[in-house]
Amino acid sequence: MENLLVTGYAAGGKCLAKHEGKVIFMENAVPGDIVTVRLIKNKKDWAEAQVIRIISFSSERIEPFCKHFGICGGCQWQMLPYEKQLEYKHDQVLQSLKRIGKLDLPEIRPIMGSERTSLYRNKLEYTFSNHRYLLKEELADPQISNLQNAAGFHARGIFDKVVDVETCYLQDEPTNAIRLETKRWAIENEVSFYDIQRHEGFLRNLQIRLCRTGEIMVNIVFGYRDELLQNALLMHLQNHFPAITTLLYTINPKWNDSLNDLQPVVYSGKGYVIEKLEKFLFKIGPKSFFQTNTAQAERLYQTVRSFAALNGSEIVYDLYCGTGSIGIFLSDAAKKVIGIEWIPEAISDAKENALLNQIHHAAFFAGDVTEICDDTFFETHGRPDLIVSDPPRAGMSEKLIVKLLEIAAEKIIYVSCNPATQARDLNLLSEKYQISAVQPVDMFPHTLHIENVTALFLKH
């Protein structure tokens, strides 16, 4: 199809155009572009397409600031001015709640943008690979091979090729310096980089976390155990970067990169870092979940606290509580905080964080909310006046929603990183609840992701 005008964005960040009543979804375009596309999936009312050529560029386009944009899987929207990114994200929330949720909505508050649009992440994970992703112009050069060591991010949509990143603008220094020095040392010492296809090789991943307290945690992931090599690299990094406060390593012989079932080992430091949101301190280990944009996390939790409007007499249940951050953030104005989370290690962190902040009216439990919250539990801990739910992208299970309707707390605050699944869940909750406030929050500039906070009150 030729001369299609790209008119907007759909849920999930794909662009859309219309042709003879059919909606056509595509990537790598901007509203206002006129494009030639090839259909790769064709249904009655919609199709998916691949952009073959951009005939004319949209006036909204700007020059991306990163040379790796469009190749690595990190950012998708650097070619859009940040104001436009916020506009499209706000519309994504609105359209999801209307079309999927079919909800009676109050006026949605203006999206809360991030003051920092680069160097905003507190955590990044890099991959080492012996297969480098080649650019289009490099493919035709017989002198260039993809059998080169690389340290960076997976090429977008390609599991076994890594973009060799020179500078990443998502996290502040010394993140680039640590990655580049690790790569340089490994090549100089003829250390093998991981082969993702064969599942072999020594140097596998690098995790870096920077805290506003100034603490830095680095975790090097090795494909197999070699104490001589491990210690040589770790000692080199500790000497070269004395600012690292906690240095760990993890042996991962598995076929996937998940560390949940592995045990990181402390090489130097205390094995964790301390982060701060307002006056609250949070202990973060190498496997802990913590919002990756610290400044925006603070504003996100401030929004939850504002929507909660607690007066000191309420019992708050924090579902999917993770390391307890939202419950702890609300604790000053709550009579009691009850946190519930599937992952036992996260509950251990939550308990430690409560002690770290001298909060003695909070309790945390590992398990399934639908099984934990029975009459005996309520008799012991009290029924909730407010429920805060911050589920993963898949949203809440229907079983949990049935349980929430049964509990019938006066107020629910639903924090979501996926407006589509949030809209689906809110539709089910609308049986007993009315939405009173909606606040989109941009946690990830230059990406298509958006966070949304919705407050609901019980109908009487």
Secondary structure per residue as TSV (DSSP state, phi and psi in degrees):
chain	resnum	aa	ss	phi	psi
A	1	M	-	360.0	134.8
A	2	E	-	-114.1	156.9
A	3	N	S	57.6	42.8
A	4	L	E	-85.8	132.3
A	5	L	E	-90.5	120.2
A	6	V	-	-76.3	124.6
A	7	T	-	-107.9	-19.5
A	8	G	E	-179.4	-169.4
A	9	Y	E	-113.5	145.7
A	10	A	-	-104.9	174.9
A	11	A	T	-58.3	140.4
A	12	G	T	89.6	-1.9
A	13	G	S	87.6	1.9
A	14	K	-	-79.0	143.9
A	15	C	E	-77.5	161.5
A	16	L	E	-138.6	152.4
A	17	A	E	-139.5	164.7
A	18	K	E	-123.8	139.7
A	19	H	E	-142.8	111.7
A	20	E	T	51.7	45.7
A	21	G	T	84.0	-7.2
A	22	K	E	-96.6	135.8
A	23	V	E	-89.1	129.6
A	24	I	E	-117.5	122.0
A	25	F	E	-99.5	143.1
A	26	M	E	-155.6	162.3
A	27	E	S	-112.8	171.4
A	28	N	S	63.4	36.0
A	29	A	-	-139.5	171.4
A	30	V	-	-134.6	140.2
A	31	P	T	-52.2	130.2
A	32	G	T	105.4	-20.8
A	33	D	-	-65.9	146.4
A	34	I	E	-111.3	123.3
A	35	V	E	-130.3	158.7
A	36	T	E	-107.3	131.3
A	37	V	E	-129.4	160.0
A	38	R	E	-117.1	127.3
A	39	L	E	-72.2	133.5
A	40	I	E	-114.7	-13.7
A	41	K	E	-149.5	127.1
A	42	N	E	-130.1	111.3
A	43	K	-	-112.7	-179.4
A	44	K	S	-63.2	-47.8
A	45	D	S	-106.5	-10.1
A	46	W	E	-150.9	164.4
A	47	A	E	-150.6	156.0
A	48	E	E	-108.0	141.2
A	49	A	E	-137.6	157.9
A	50	Q	E	-110.6	130.1
A	51	V	E	-73.3	121.5
A	52	I	E	-93.4	-38.3
A	53	R	E	-155.0	141.3
A	54	I	E	-98.4	113.0
A	55	I	E	-73.9	-44.6
A	56	S	E	-143.8	144.0
A	57	F	-	-89.2	146.1
A	58	S	-	-66.2	147.3
A	59	S	T	-70.1	-13.0
A	60	E	T	-79.4	-15.0
A	61	R	-	-68.3	143.4
A	62	I	-	-128.3	168.7
A	63	E	-	-79.4	123.0
A	64	P	-	-60.5	145.2
A	65	F	S	-89.1	-9.0
A	66	C	-	-111.6	131.0
A	67	K	T	-66.7	-19.0
A	68	H	T	-92.6	0.0
A	69	F	T	-59.6	137.5
A	70	G	T	89.1	-11.6
A	71	I	T	-110.1	-53.4
A	72	C	B	-79.4	163.1
A	73	G	S	-87.5	13.6
A	74	G	S	-78.1	-62.7
A	75	C	-	-111.1	145.3
A	76	Q	S	-115.9	-18.4
A	77	W	-	-122.4	25.3
A	78	Q	T	-63.9	-18.9
A	79	M	T	-82.1	1.1
A	80	L	S	-110.7	138.1
A	81	P	-	-57.6	146.7
A	82	Y	H	-60.2	-35.8
A	83	E	H	-60.2	-38.1
A	84	K	H	-70.2	-38.0
A	85	Q	H	-56.2	-46.5
A	86	L	H	-64.0	-39.0
A	87	E	H	-61.4	-46.4
A	88	Y	H	-69.8	-35.7
A	89	K	H	-68.1	-41.1
A	90	H	H	-59.4	-43.0
A	91	D	H	-67.1	-33.4
A	92	Q	H	-61.5	-43.2
A	93	V	H	-63.3	-47.7
A	94	L	H	-59.5	-48.1
A	95	Q	H	-66.1	-37.2
A	96	S	I	-63.9	-46.2
A	97	L	I	-66.8	-34.3
A	98	K	I	-78.7	-50.9
A	99	R	I	-79.8	-41.9
A	100	I	I	-86.3	-46.1
A	101	G	T	-79.3	-27.5
A	102	K	-	50.5	50.4
A	103	L	-	-103.5	152.4
A	104	D	-	-84.3	109.2
A	105	L	-	-109.9	144.0
A	106	P	-	-75.8	176.0
A	107	E	-	-64.9	126.7
A	108	I	-	-73.9	130.6
A	109	R	-	-66.3	150.8
A	110	P	-	-56.1	139.8
A	111	I	-	-59.6	141.2
A	112	M	B	-90.4	101.8
A	113	G	-	-77.5	163.5
A	114	S	-	-89.2	132.3
A	115	E	S	-64.2	-35.9
A	116	R	-	-102.5	124.6
A	117	T	S	-105.1	-0.4
A	118	S	S	-140.6	162.5
A	119	L	S	54.3	35.8
A	120	Y	-	-99.6	-12.4
A	121	R	-	-84.9	141.0
A	122	N	S	-94.1	-10.8
A	123	K	E	-141.5	136.8
A	124	L	E	-137.7	152.6
A	125	E	E	-128.4	123.2
A	126	Y	E	-104.3	156.9
A	127	T	E	-117.5	137.5
A	128	F	E	-101.1	134.6
A	129	S	E	-146.6	148.9
A	130	N	S	-91.3	10.7
A	131	H	S	-124.1	111.5
A	132	R	B	-92.4	139.5
A	133	Y	-	-71.3	131.3
A	134	L	-	-99.2	140.0
A	135	L	-	-72.8	162.3
A	136	K	H	-56.4	-42.1
A	137	E	H	-70.6	-19.6
A	138	E	H	-83.2	-24.9
A	139	L	H	-61.6	-32.3
A	140	A	T	-84.9	-3.0
A	141	D	-	-96.6	110.7
A	142	P	T	-66.7	-15.3
A	143	Q	T	-79.9	-11.5
A	144	I	-	-109.2	128.3
A	145	S	-	-117.5	150.0
A	146	N	S	-81.9	-2.7
A	147	L	-	-84.3	62.6
A	148	Q	S	-128.8	149.3
A	149	N	-	-73.0	137.2
A	150	A	E	-136.6	150.8
A	151	A	E	-134.7	113.9
A	152	G	E	176.1	-133.6
A	153	F	E	-117.4	154.9
A	154	H	E	-59.8	139.1
A	155	A	B	-61.9	145.2
A	156	R	T	-59.0	120.3
A	157	G	T	78.9	5.9
A	158	I	-	-125.4	114.1
A	159	F	T	-76.1	-25.4
A	160	D	T	-109.6	11.3
A	161	K	-	-124.8	138.7
A	162	V	E	-118.5	133.3
A	163	V	E	-76.7	124.4
A	164	D	E	-78.8	98.6
A	165	V	-	-82.0	129.2
A	166	E	S	-85.5	-55.7
A	167	T	-	-134.9	124.8
A	168	C	-	-104.0	132.0
A	169	Y	S	-98.7	15.1
A	170	L	S	-87.5	-26.4
A	171	Q	S	-134.5	142.5
A	172	D	-	-70.7	165.8
A	173	E	T	-68.0	150.3
A	174	P	T	-95.6	29.3
A	175	T	H	-59.9	-47.9
A	176	N	H	-65.8	-39.5
A	177	A	H	-62.9	-40.9
A	178	I	H	-66.0	-45.1
A	179	R	H	-62.8	-47.5
A	180	L	H	-66.6	-36.9
A	181	E	H	-70.7	-37.8
A	182	T	H	-61.1	-44.5
A	183	K	H	-63.0	-46.6
A	184	R	H	-60.6	-46.5
A	185	W	H	-62.7	-42.8
A	186	A	H	-64.4	-42.2
A	187	I	H	-66.7	-43.1
A	188	E	H	-61.6	-34.9
A	189	N	T	-97.9	12.9
A	190	E	T	55.4	42.5
A	191	V	-	-85.3	137.2
A	192	S	-	-76.3	135.1
A	193	F	B	-88.8	155.6
A	194	Y	-	-67.5	137.8
A	195	D	B	-102.4	107.9
A	196	I	T	-68.7	-31.9
A	197	Q	T	-73.4	-44.1
A	198	R	T	-87.9	-12.8
A	199	H	T	56.2	55.2
A	200	E	B	-149.0	159.9
A	201	G	-	123.1	157.8
A	202	F	S	-90.7	-55.6
A	203	L	E	-86.1	119.6
A	204	R	E	-117.8	-58.2
A	205	N	E	-140.8	161.8
A	206	L	E	-138.4	121.0
A	207	Q	E	-110.7	132.7
A	208	I	E	-130.0	128.9
A	209	R	E	-123.8	126.9
A	210	L	E	-111.6	132.3
A	211	C	-	-111.3	151.9
A	212	R	T	-69.9	-12.9
A	213	T	T	-74.6	-9.8
A	214	G	S	97.0	-7.0
A	215	E	-	-78.8	145.0
A	216	I	E	-129.6	129.2
A	217	M	E	-116.6	130.5
A	218	V	E	-125.2	130.4
A	219	N	E	-125.3	116.8
A	220	I	E	-94.9	128.5
A	221	V	E	-106.1	123.5
A	222	F	E	-107.1	148.4
A	223	G	S	-76.0	-23.3
A	224	Y	S	-156.3	169.1
A	225	R	-	-85.8	127.0
A	226	D	-	-149.4	93.1
A	227	E	H	-60.9	-34.8
A	228	L	H	-63.5	-49.2
A	229	L	H	-67.2	-44.8
A	230	Q	H	-52.9	-55.0
A	231	N	H	-65.4	-34.7
A	232	A	H	-64.3	-45.3
A	233	L	H	-68.3	-45.8
A	234	L	H	-62.5	-41.6
A	235	M	H	-63.9	-40.5
A	236	H	H	-61.4	-45.6
A	237	L	H	-65.9	-40.3
A	238	Q	H	-64.0	-40.2
A	239	N	H	-72.0	-37.1
A	240	H	H	-78.2	-29.3
A	241	F	-	-128.6	77.6
A	242	P	T	-64.0	-13.6
A	243	A	T	-71.4	-17.0
A	244	I	-	-65.7	119.8
A	245	T	S	-92.0	-26.0
A	246	T	E	-138.2	122.5
A	247	L	E	-121.4	124.9
A	248	L	E	-129.5	166.8
A	249	Y	E	-138.5	154.5
A	250	T	E	-135.1	134.5
A	251	I	E	-94.9	119.0
A	252	N	-	-124.9	97.2
A	253	P	-	-89.8	2.5
A	254	K	S	-76.7	174.8
A	255	W	S	-89.8	-2.3
A	256	N	S	-127.0	164.8
A	257	D	-	-89.7	-2.5
A	258	S	-	-62.5	136.9
A	259	L	-	-103.0	1.1
A	260	N	T	-57.0	-35.5
A	261	D	T	-102.8	17.1
A	262	L	S	-115.9	161.9
A	263	Q	-	-117.7	103.5
A	264	P	-	-60.8	145.6
A	265	V	E	-113.9	133.7
A	266	V	E	-78.7	124.2
A	267	Y	E	-92.8	-43.8
A	268	S	E	-151.6	155.0
A	269	G	S	89.1	-169.7
A	270	K	-	-91.9	-4.5
A	271	G	S	90.0	1.1
A	272	Y	-	-156.2	170.4
A	273	V	E	-125.2	163.0
A	274	I	E	-112.4	126.0
A	275	E	E	-111.4	158.8
A	276	K	E	-131.5	129.8
A	277	L	E	-123.0	118.8
A	278	E	T	50.8	-125.6
A	279	K	T	-91.1	-6.1
A	280	F	E	-86.9	137.4
A	281	L	E	-105.8	143.9
A	282	F	E	-133.7	127.1
A	283	K	E	-85.3	124.2
A	284	I	E	-123.3	120.4
A	285	G	-	-96.1	179.5
A	286	P	T	-66.7	-18.1
A	287	K	T	-110.4	2.2
A	288	S	-	-72.3	145.0
A	289	F	-	-90.2	132.6
A	290	F	-	-150.2	140.0
A	291	Q	-	-52.2	133.9
A	292	T	S	-85.2	-6.0
A	293	N	-	-114.6	97.7
A	294	T	H	-60.5	-48.4
A	295	A	H	-62.0	-43.1
A	296	Q	H	-73.3	-29.7
A	297	A	H	-61.1	-41.0
A	298	E	H	-60.3	-44.4
A	299	R	H	-70.3	-34.9
A	300	L	H	-61.3	-47.5
A	301	Y	H	-70.1	-32.0
A	302	Q	H	-63.3	-36.4
A	303	T	H	-64.4	-45.0
A	304	V	H	-59.0	-44.3
A	305	R	H	-64.0	-39.6
A	306	S	H	-65.1	-43.8
A	307	F	H	-65.0	-33.8
A	308	A	H	-67.0	-38.9
A	309	A	-	47.9	52.0
A	310	L	-	-73.8	150.7
A	311	N	-	-118.1	6.6
A	312	G	S	99.8	-6.6
A	313	S	-	-106.0	-2.7
A	314	E	-	-93.1	147.9
A	315	I	E	-96.8	124.7
A	316	V	E	-109.8	127.8
A	317	Y	E	-103.9	123.6
A	318	D	E	-107.6	103.3
A	319	L	E	-91.8	147.6
A	320	Y	T	54.2	48.6
A	321	C	-	-73.1	-14.6
A	322	G	T	57.9	-127.9
A	323	T	T	-87.5	13.9
A	324	G	T	87.2	13.2
A	325	S	H	-63.4	-45.3
A	326	I	H	-69.0	-45.5
A	327	G	H	-59.6	-42.7
A	328	I	H	-64.4	-38.1
A	329	F	H	-64.2	-29.5
A	330	L	H	-92.7	-6.6
A	331	S	G	-63.1	-32.8
A	332	D	G	-58.7	-33.8
A	333	A	G	-105.1	8.2
A	334	A	-	-108.3	149.1
A	335	K	S	-72.4	-40.1
A	336	K	E	-154.1	146.0
A	337	V	E	-120.8	128.3
A	338	I	E	-118.3	117.5
A	339	G	E	-107.1	136.8
A	340	I	E	-132.7	133.7
A	341	E	E	-153.1	144.0
A	342	W	S	-64.3	-39.4
A	343	I	-	-88.4	115.5
A	344	P	H	-59.0	-37.5
A	345	E	H	-64.1	-36.1
A	346	A	H	-66.5	-38.1
A	347	I	H	-65.4	-37.7
A	348	S	H	-60.6	-42.9
A	349	D	H	-62.6	-42.3
A	350	A	H	-61.2	-42.6
A	351	K	H	-63.2	-41.6
A	352	E	H	-65.8	-39.0
A	353	N	H	-66.0	-36.0
A	354	A	H	-63.5	-43.8
A	355	L	H	-65.5	-39.7
A	356	L	H	-59.0	-33.4
A	357	N	T	-99.7	10.9
A	358	Q	T	55.4	43.1
A	359	I	-	-101.4	114.5
A	360	H	-	-109.4	0.3
A	361	H	S	-110.4	31.3
A	362	A	E	-125.1	142.3
A	363	A	E	-135.8	143.5
A	364	F	E	-128.6	140.0
A	365	F	E	-135.0	138.6
A	366	A	E	-98.3	130.7
A	367	G	S	147.9	-170.0
A	368	D	-	-89.0	125.5
A	369	V	H	-55.0	-41.6
A	370	T	H	-65.9	-22.7
A	371	E	H	-95.6	-33.9
A	372	I	H	-72.3	-43.4
A	373	C	-	-83.4	76.2
A	374	D	S	-109.5	-176.9
A	375	D	H	-61.6	-38.1
A	376	T	H	-63.6	-41.6
A	377	F	H	-62.8	-43.1
A	378	F	H	-66.6	-36.4
A	379	E	H	-62.8	-35.1
A	380	T	H	-79.5	-44.1
A	381	H	H	-110.1	-11.0
A	382	G	-	92.9	151.9
A	383	R	-	-81.1	147.0
A	384	P	-	-75.2	140.2
A	385	D	S	-89.3	-32.1
A	386	L	E	-131.9	134.1
A	387	I	E	-116.2	125.8
A	388	V	E	-107.3	128.7
A	389	S	E	-125.7	125.6
A	390	D	-	-130.6	74.6
A	391	P	-	-78.5	170.2
A	392	P	-	-69.8	-177.6
A	393	R	T	-58.2	-29.1
A	394	A	T	-70.7	-11.0
A	395	G	-	81.3	-166.4
A	396	M	-	-90.3	149.5
A	397	S	-	-73.4	153.5
A	398	E	H	-62.8	-31.9
A	399	K	H	-61.8	-40.8
A	400	L	H	-68.7	-40.0
A	401	I	H	-62.4	-41.5
A	402	V	H	-58.5	-40.4
A	403	K	H	-65.7	-41.3
A	404	L	H	-63.8	-39.4
A	405	L	H	-65.8	-33.0
A	406	E	H	-71.0	-42.3
A	407	I	H	-65.9	-42.3
A	408	A	-	56.9	52.5
A	409	A	-	-64.8	153.1
A	410	E	S	-62.2	-31.9
A	411	K	E	-143.6	142.3
A	412	I	E	-126.5	136.4
A	413	I	E	-117.4	121.0
A	414	Y	E	-110.0	113.5
A	415	V	E	-100.4	127.7
A	416	S	E	-137.0	145.1
A	417	C	S	-103.5	9.8
A	418	N	-	-144.9	96.1
A	419	P	H	-57.2	-28.6
A	420	A	H	-68.0	-49.7
A	421	T	H	-72.1	-30.8
A	422	Q	H	-62.7	-44.2
A	423	A	H	-60.7	-42.0
A	424	R	H	-59.0	-46.1
A	425	D	H	-69.1	-38.8
A	426	L	H	-64.8	-34.0
A	427	N	H	-59.9	-42.2
A	428	L	H	-69.7	-37.9
A	429	L	H	-70.6	-20.1
A	430	S	T	-65.2	-9.6
A	431	E	T	-57.2	-35.9
A	432	K	T	-125.6	-9.7
A	433	Y	E	-122.1	148.2
A	434	Q	E	-115.6	137.9
A	435	I	E	-78.6	131.9
A	436	S	E	-110.1	-23.2
A	437	A	E	-158.6	145.5
A	438	V	E	-135.8	126.1
A	439	Q	E	-132.9	103.0
A	440	P	E	-72.2	143.8
A	441	V	E	-133.7	126.5
A	442	D	-	-90.2	108.7
A	443	M	-	-91.7	-21.4
A	444	F	S	-133.5	80.0
A	445	P	T	-55.0	146.1
A	446	H	T	72.8	8.0
A	447	T	S	-119.6	169.9
A	448	L	S	-88.6	4.2
A	449	H	-	-82.2	146.8
A	450	I	-	-145.8	139.4
A	451	E	E	-100.6	149.3
A	452	N	E	-143.1	135.1
A	453	V	E	-113.0	126.1
A	454	T	E	-126.1	131.4
A	455	A	E	-104.2	134.9
A	456	L	E	-126.6	145.5
A	457	F	E	-123.5	151.3
A	458	L	E	-72.6	131.6
A	459	K	-	-73.8	140.1
A	460	H	-	-122.0	360.0
